[in-house]
Structures are given as structure tokens and as C-alpha cells.
Amino acid sequence: MHFFIMKTLPRDIIKPARYIGSEPNTIIKDLKDVRVRFALCYPDIYEVGMSYYGLFLLYELINNIDGIWCERCFAPWTDMEDYLRKHNIPLFTLESTTPLNLMDMVGFSLTYELNITNVLNMLKLSNIPLKATDRKGLPLIIAGGALMLNPLPFEDFFDLIVIGEAEEVLIDILAFFKEIKGADKRVIVEEISKMEGVYSPLFEKRPVKRLYIKDLDNSIHPVKPPIPVAGSIHNRLNVEISRGCGNGCRFCMAGFGYRPYRERSIERIKEIIDYGLKNTGYEEISFLSLSSGDYSHLYEAIAYVKEAHKNTSVSLPSLKIGSLSEEEIITIANIARTGFTFALEASSETLRRRLNKNIDLEKFLSQLHVLKKCGWRNIKLYLMIGFPWEKEDDLRTIKDFIKVFKGHGININLAISPFVPKPHTPFQWLDMDEEKSINEKIDFIKKLLKKEGVKIKYRDIKVSQIEGIISRGDKRLTNLFEYLSEKHVRLEAWSEYFDFEKYRQWFEKENIDMEMLLKGKDHDIPLPWDFIDTGIDNSFLIKEFMHAEKGIYTENCYSHCASCGLACKKYFDKEKTGGKELLIEPIHIMPEVSETFIRVSFRYGKFGRAKYIGHLDTMNILLRAFKACGITIKTHGKFHPLPNITMSEALPVGVESAYEFIEIEAGINSIIDRALIKKINKMLPGGMKIYEYYNTTIKNIKSEFAYLLICDEDFINEEVKRLFKRNNIIFCYLKTNRIKDFLKYDTIKRIIKLQLRRINALRTHN
Ligand code: SF4
């Protein structure tokens, strides 16, 4: 098996740790035991992909299969991409630095319309032809994820497409492939495409059924995710408490596309929390759900974290207004690190009726004093604009709403986004509001709230228009993506690289009216995504559309089945538990917070790839390893406690070292000995290691250090002293506070920080 090893990364690459792999919990398999190699790709950069729960789920699921090795790959940032292109280096996996074109299967998880151009760029960087018809052999290119509810605009780029939740069918696909590997590609693809929930654009198959897991509680949940070494956007333990949503908001593709609502039992959630924290040492848990306030055992889950895992905070990504009890608010406020975010969507009750956004506003407003009492001064609200029934009076109501918050001394951060009609929702037939109208509405709200001290953020309407065109697009858009690829469009989710003009150019060239693509459609006209059978009856979507026209609420799935066509059994508890009557029996994995703390310092080193990990990430990695190994660290700060730590001066990225220090205040119950250090070292990324520990401060132990320079020719500099020459390699050293300046010299191959005593010893012995 050919391996491509990129031994060193260029020194001018931003955040090189994005490309080194070797994170704690990374899975490395012995190639002699591997029959199938799978590259799991997320079409955005490392920090985004490493925040995505679905990636960890598939990583653990695939790697649990004998004989199959799943590795990860992310889109490179532009500097790395330029480097790869310039040196003709194909895009590679993090685990083994193997080029994607040498893998057996390459899977993309697609969750956002503007990431499709990244898929094409990643294929191009891997020297893999873009279209399935142009690819003769392996790797097979597979796609899955939320975007597959309308895959037509980009299906031609994939050999196989999985519709819906992939967990179960992926195991079947891989088991089958493991057996048949070596057969003709068309035979393999044809056979796999016959499986339920899977199709290939190379073979006719209509309809294609959406898959969903019936028994969520017994399905796999990742508990040993790789821990990012280049600060991911959400650096925390993701715990998926439920999947799907029963609220039936008529604009929401996730709500309809992931039906029915399913929950994990509280026992399983506790188990996931225990194992997850033990394996990662994370200081924060995020309870993932489309509407976490609806989870039957939310209070119990939060209270469990509070009792059993002290110093661990909880965040709830999305909350429905009025879905939390006062006890839940108080408990969250006690341990939450982030603020509350609520999805209001529409500020008037008339409009909310049309959207089926049935919220208990009165209950929520009556709880504002609790929020304030718990120390919350800021709340983030999501508002959507651009619905066809929207009047000025509807928009005006936001001011009254905000005034109530202000009356309680709570500030509002308002995030406004345009409504984008999505496939498989009751609003799939609606017009998208025009740019001029959206901008006028934003201006109106800005003027309206000018004196209210509200921070307003709004989404670029042009981005939303492109999302709208792609999400309801058809086969014609395949050429658009090829055109964008030729024009080198990528990383569009990053505003600096979103290029609306390129889209406009293509539509003009093809004589396609962009505005027309954003218009609504009649109920009796076939839609490009009709061949995807989500299990929800079209007649139900039409009925819901009619209810929106009339402003009629449909009850949520928790209280009444509206017969959407799924005929689901209820996969959740009927009654929401919560409040004081709960009996919580915590399991204590973490030791009780000790009352007495002692200062402990650790000397550690970073060699090889670990030299690319930045100072802050190094600190977080060490703290998590300490926590995972049972060390209690003293914290300070009431609402957002931070650990009491001291570190030696920041080591520049790219410099190796055997002389780094971190000092903590450790609980006296934390027994720190050689065995524990060994355990901690197992939790560290490859190349990072703790050598010693001392029961004192850094100040008391740290002595003089210097930098050893390993050069391939004589390095002339008055500060640099030559040590010796061996095998044409020159060893020098210097003492400086400006070591970063020396990274620019190509002749210096390695810089290693060492205790001066060690450098003197080198001089004496050579
Ligand atoms: S069958 Fe009933 S309960 Fe199940 S998702 Fe549909 S409407 Fe909700």
C-alpha cells in the first residue's frame, strides 16, 4: 500500500495543526488487518468539521467494523491549498496522510448548500474526476447528509447517494463492499444502489426511500471522538439527546426531514456522558437536539451533570420559547457557560400561526425574572423575515417584545435571516421574498429598534438567495457547479470567499432567470425532489400549506398525531419529567471537588507534528487530559469558572521543545504519580509528552534554556554559536527571546528548546 508522508509543513501556513491528525482518540489501524479504506470527508475546514456530531458518529461506527479503517479529511484553507497545488501534492487523510485517490471509498457528509463547491475542490485536489461517469475504478464517491433531500442539482458528482440517516445502511454497504472489492465498479455500484435508502445516478431507481433509525436508544452514539488540536468552533462533548422534531414548524426542513421525533433514554444519556467525559476530559457538554427544551428528561440530564460531573458546564444549542420549566432554567443557569438562544422566528402571533410556531410566550415572559435572577443579562433571539403574509404590523411587534425584556434588564441580540423555502416542507411551494423587499424590512427593523439598544445581525440576502436556488434546484445546476469549479470557487461559507458574481455570470450565460428560480410553484407541478420518499404524504404537506394560508395551528406530535403519513410509533416518553420531585442518583466519576489544593507543575515536550499545535490548544489539550485522568483543578470566577493555571512563555508554532511547563492547583485527593503521568500521556496527541511533575511552582524549578538549531549548512549569525558537525548536519544553539525570527531561514531544519544544561552537555560530549 502506497503511503504519502508529508514530513514537514511549510512554516508560513496558518494553523498548521489543522493538517497533522494525531489527535487524542484518533484511530490508527494496522494495514495488514485492513481490507477497506474509507475517507470520511467534511467539505469545510478542520475547525468546522471537527465540531460536527455526524462526523464523529460515522467515524466511530465505521471504525467499529473489522477490516475497515475510516480516516478523516477536511477542506484545506487557501494557503494550504496553494501549497498542495504548487508542489503537486494530492489532498490526504489526517490519520495516515494517504491521498484520497488511493482510498477505496470517499464519503462526503453534506449539510450546507454552499459547501458543494468544496466537494468539487477536494475531488480536484485529489486528482479524482468530478463526475461519476468519468471515474472508472475506485474510490467510490458516496454522499449523505441533510442536503440529500434534494440531491438532483449535484447527484452526478457521486457514485452513490444515501438518503436519510445512514447508520444502518452504511454498515450493510461496507460489509457488502468488503466481500465484493475487486469486482467491476459498475457491478459494485449497481448492487449497492439496490439497497433501501441508497441510489446511484448511474442507475435508474425511483422512488428512493428516506431512512431513519427506529430505535435511537440502541443505536450507536460516539463516546470517544478525536479531540481537536486546532481549536474547533464547538470544542465540547456532543450528546445527542433526541433526533427529529415534533413541533411541525412549516418552514423547517430539518423538522420535516428528520421526522419522527425520537429520544434517547435518560439512562443511556447518563452512560454517554460518563464515557464521553472520561474519554475526552471536556469541560462542556452540548445537548444536541432540534429543540432541546422538548426532551422529556432534560432537567434530569442537566441535574445529573451538575451532580456527577462537577466543573462541567452544559449548553443547549436551540431552545423553543416557553419549553423550559423554571427548575430547568435555574439548573442550566448554574452550570451553563454560554447564553440562552431562543428561536422566535416571527414576532407576531398572527404570523406564528401561519408558520405553526406555537410557543408559550406568556410562560416565557413570566420566567424573565428568573433568568435575570440567575445572572443572565443577554439573550440571543432568532427572527426570520420574508414570509409572504408578513405585514409592517407583524414586524412592528418585535419592538413590544423587546421592551418586555428591557423592562427586566435583559439585553437582546437579534439575529435576522431571510426565509428560504426548502424542499419537503409545507412551504416548498412558496415564493422567496425579493432582495429589495428583504432589505427594506431589515432597514425598517433597524430604525424601529434604533433607540432600544439592540444588537442586530443579519444574514446576507445574496447568500440566502443562492441557498434557495440550490435547495430547490434541478439537474440544470450540475453545469453551474462545474462552472464554479472551473472558476475556482470554494470556501463559500466564509464570507470573504462567497462570490455571488460568479453565480450571476453563469445564469446570464445560460440565459436562466435567477429570480424565476426563487419563485413558488403550483401544487400540481412535479418537483425535482419528488422521487425522494420521506414517508410524509404530499397531501399532508398540502394540508399544512392550507393551514398556513388560513393561520391555523396544527398540534405538535407530543400531544397529538396529525397523521403526516409516517404512522410512527411514539419513540419518546409521554410526560416531560422535571422539577423538584425528581430523584437524582449520581454516579461519581470525577472526584468531589477537594477543599484543599496544592500547586503542581509538569514539564512536558512537543516534538514532530505536535510542534504545530498552538499555545492555547496545547493548554486545553493538557487540561482535558488532566481532567479525564481524574485530576481536580481549582477554578476561579462565579458564572464562568476558569482553571487556575500558569504556563511557561508561549512556544512559537513550528518550534519543538523538551522544556515546557504548566502549573495547576490540583485537589489533594488527586493522586499524581508516575502511573498517572503514563495515563495522561496516553491522552495526549502524538509527539506530546509529560516528562516530570513537581509539587511546586514553575518559578521554583525552571532554569535557563536555549534553542538547539539543526541546520543543513553553516548558519552565520552573531547570536548563533556552533556546537558540532555530524554527517553533514550542523548543530548550533542560541539564547534569544526572538526565536520566531529564526523560523524564516530555510537552512534551519529544526529548532528545539532545551534546558541550557542539556545543550552544554551536548557541547561537552561532541
Ligand atoms: S405520524 Fe403523527 S406523531 Fe408521527 S411524525 Fe407524523 S404527525 Fe408526528
Residues whose N, C-alpha, C, O or C-beta is under 5 A from the ligand:
A	BS01	SF4	R259 P260 C557 C561 A562 S563 C564 G565 L566 A567 C568
